[in-house]
């Protein structure tokens, strides 16, 4: 991945005069964030596709706000990750509260609930939302609009508008889940989080935002030794797929499908895998030969892992036939489209 920094841009072409053209990256990211993380994964299925609307308002607008903040601060992908974790905590502890509310009635068995927190489910959510809602969609959008990579995608007025939409979408998502779906559809008892739980979540969000703001952009400031090279894009793609697929299906553990697995062991293994992934990406992005083809390899491998993990999840939780058909068609179309994007990226990166 790359660090956000300002750079000189070529003069605007006549096509750039279009009023709507500058909004292309913004609209693309707002759609990609929920489509990748929810639709291609399979948690948002054709049988209840209208829930995509609040997901666009929360995940899409959230990812866009994060990208703009990180860019304006002059930070890199690590700050993007920290902001993604903040969004995940907001979703899990403040908006829909699925990581702090008891999940009996929604999951197979209650598993890993410690001190009023669904710890295993929360760990999955932190990794999944931060990567597949923020990191991968932002990176893919930057590859789709290479000429806009070093520019703001929103003006101040746009930031205000998107922020208001995000807050409204968060309220809609909160009401739709905690007050309607949880009680009316899944027949779970009403849940009111304690003030301590809410304050702890807010404090964690603020701390992560502050950390993202003050984090130095070392990966873009220090020159890597010429002897350090990133592996080929094919290796990057394979590693990201191998590490990402189990994580995307990791939600099944949080849903109580593997009660014999010790909670502490599960947490240690998951955290170890996440740490390994972080340091691999950190090392690769500092290599002297790191290019857009490598960045696309992360995107492709990550999305492929997300889609495969979604098939595993559907197999366990059950789904309607129309949902299986819809996921197969959408995943196949996404792969075909990504292949074309990869070819364009390779041609653009060629000498």
N, C-alpha and C positions, 0 to 999 in steps of 0.2 A: 504494500500500500504506500501511499505517498503522504508527505506533510503538506499542509496548506500554506502557500506563501504567494506573495504578489510577484508577478513577473510582467515584462513588457508584452503587449499583445499587438498583433498586426492590425492595421487600420480596418475599421468596420466595412464590410461589403454592403452593396445596396440592399441585399436581402436582410441585413441586420436592422434595417430601419423599421421593419414590421413591428407593430405594437405588441404582438403576442409572441414573437420569436424569443425574446429574452425570458419568457416564462416557461419555455420548454423543459429545462432541467428541473425546475420546481415542481411542475405538474407530474413529470416522469417519476421523480423520487416519491412524491406523495402517493402515487399508485403502486410503485414497485415495492415499497416497504410492507404493506399488508398483503399484496398479492404473493410475494415470495414467502413470507413467514406464515401466512394463513391459508391461502388458496392452494398454492402448489404443494404445501405440506399436507393439506387435507383436513385440517381442523375446521376450516370454513368450507363447507361442502355445498353442492348445488341444491340440496334439499332445504337448506336455510341460508342461502346466499345473501339475503338482505342484511345480515349482520356485518357484511363487508362495509357498509356505510359508516357506522361508528368506528370501525377499525381504520378506515381511511382518515377519519377526523383525528383519531388519537395517534395511531402508529405513523401514518403518513405525515401529518403535520408535525408530530413530535420529531421524527427523523429529519425533516427539513429544518426545523428550528435548531436542532443539534448541529447539523452541518453548518448552518450560518453562524452560530455562536463560535464553533471551533475555528472556522475560517477567519472570522473577524478578530479572534484572539491570536491568530498566527500560530496555531498549534497543529499537532499531527494526529496520527491514527490512534495513539494511546489515549489522548484526550477524548477522541471520538468514542473510544471504548468505555471510558469512565462516564461519559455523558449517557451512553447507552445503558450502563448499569443503573444510572439514576432514573432513566425512563422506565426500566424494568421494575425498580422498587416502587415507583409511582403507580404503575399498572397493578402490581401484585399486592401492595399494602395500602394504597390510598384509593385508587379508582375502583377496581373490581374486587380487591381484598381476598383473592383466591389463595394467597399464601398464608393468610392469618386466620381465615374463617374455616371451621371444620368442613371437610369435604365429604362426609358420609352422605350417601344419596347420589353423589356424582361419581365417586371413584369406587373401585371394587372393594378395597379395604383401606381403612385409615392406616397410613404408614409414615413413620418418621416424624410424627408430630411431637415437637419438643418445645416446652415453654410457650405454648400457644402459637407456634409457627410450624407450618408444614415444611420442615427443613429440606427434605429431599426434593420436593416439588419446587420450592423456592430456588434451590441451587440450579435445577434445570432451567427455570425461567430466567434467572440472571444471565446464564450463558446464552440461552436461545434468543431472548429478546434483544440483547445487546449486539449479537453477531448478525442474526438473520433479519432483524428489523432495522438496524442502524448501519453496521459496518459494511455488509455486503451490498445492500441497496445503494448506499452512498458511493461506494466504489464503482458499482456498475453504472450508475448515472454519470459519474465523472468520465468513464470510458466511452459512454455514448455521446457525451458532449465535451470532447477534449479541448475545444476552443474556449469553453467556459469554465474550465477547471480552476483557473487562477483568478476568478471573478466572484463577486457576491452574486447570489442568485435571487436575493430579495433586497429591496430598498427598505428604508426605515418604516414606511407606511405598510409595506408588505409584511414586515416582521410583526407589526402590531395586529394586522388583520389575521395572520396565521395563528398568532398567540391566542386571540379571542376565539377562533374556530377550535383550537386545541382544547381550551377550557370548556367550551360548550360541548364538544365531542366527549370530553371526559365525564361531564355530568350525564350525558345521554347514556354512555357506557355504564356508568355507576348505577343509574336508575334501572336501565334495561336488565342488568345482571342481578344486582343485589335485591332489588325490590320486585322484579317481575319473574325473570327466568329461574332464579334460584328457588323462589317460593312456589310459583305457579306451575312451572314445568317439571322441575326436578324434585319438588315436594320436600325441600330441605327447610329446616326451621329458620326463621329470620335471625340475622346475626348483626349485632352492633359492636364494632370494635371498641376497645377501651381507649381512653385518652392517651394512656402510656404507649399503646401500640401505634397510634397515629402520630404522636409526637416523635417516637423513635424513627418511624419511616420518614417523616419530614426532615429530621436531623440528618439521617443517612443521605437523603437526596441532596441537601445543601452541602454536606461534606464532600460528596462526590463531585458536585459542580465546582466547588472551590478547588479541589485537587486537580480537576481538568484545566482550570484557569491558570494555576500556578505551575503546572507541570512543564519542565523545560522541554524544548523540541530538540533533544540531543541528536535524534536520528537524522535530522536535516542539516545540522550545524557541523558535525564532525565528519571528516573525510575518512572513509573506510579504507583499510589497506587494500592495495590492488590484488593481493593474494587471496582475499576473501571473495568467494563467488557463490551466488545462489544456484541451486540446482536447476535443471532444465524445467520449463513450464510444465512438461508432462509429469515430472516427479512432484512438483508443487501441487498440481491438480490431484494426483493420486493420494498424496499425504493428507491434503485437506479433506478429501472424500473419506478416507479411512478413519480420520479422527472426528469428522463431523457427523457421519451417519449414526454411530452409536449415541452421540449426544442428542440428536434429534429424536431418537427413539427412547431416550433416557426417561422421558415423561412417564412411560409405563411403570417404571420403578416407583415414581412418586405417586402413581395411581394405585399402588398396592397389588400389582400383579405378581410380585416376587417377594413374598413375605419372608421366605427363608434367608434372604440376603441380609446380613447384619447391617444396620443403618450406618454405623461408624465406618465399616469397611467400604460401603458404597460411597460415602462422602469422601473418604481418602482417595479412592480410585478416581472418582470424578474430578476432584480438585487437582490431582496429579496430571490427568489428561489435559485439563484446561491450562495448567501451568506449562506443560510441555508444548502445547500449541502456541501459547503466547510467546515463549522464548524462541521457538522456531521462526515464527513470523518476524519477531524483532530482529533476529540474526539475518534472515533473508533480506529484509527491507533495507538493511545497512550495506548490503553487498554492492560492489561497484557495477555489476552487470544487471542490476534489478531494473526491469523494463515493464512496459504496459502489458506485454504478453504474460509476464509473471502475475501481474495484478489480475488479469482476466482469468488466469489459472485458479487463483484463490476463489474468485467469484463462481466459476463454473463448477469446481470441485465442491464448494460449499452448497450451492443450489442443488446439485445432483444428490449430495448427502441428505439434504433436507427432504427431497422428494422420496428417496428410498426409505428413510426413516418414517415418513408419513404412511407408506404402504404397510410397514410393520405395525404401526400404531392402529391403523384401520383394521388390520387382521385380528387384533386382540379386542378392540372395543366394539367391533361390529359396525357395519354401515349399510345403507340401502344400495341396491344395485345401481341406481342412477348416480350415486356418489362415486362408486368404483369406476363406472364408465366415464364420468366427468373428470375424475382425477387422471385417469389414463390418457384421455384426449388432451387435457390441459398440460400435463407433464410432457407429453410427446411434442406438442406445439412449442412449449418453452425450450426444450432441448434443441429443436430445429432452429428456433430463433437465436439461441445462444451460440450455436455453431456459426451462424452467419455473422454475429457480432464478433466472434473470435477471429474469423477470417479477415474481417475489416480491420480489427486491431493488429493482426499480424502484418497486413499489408502496410498499414500506417507506420508500424515500427520498423519495417524493412529499410535498409540503407538506400 
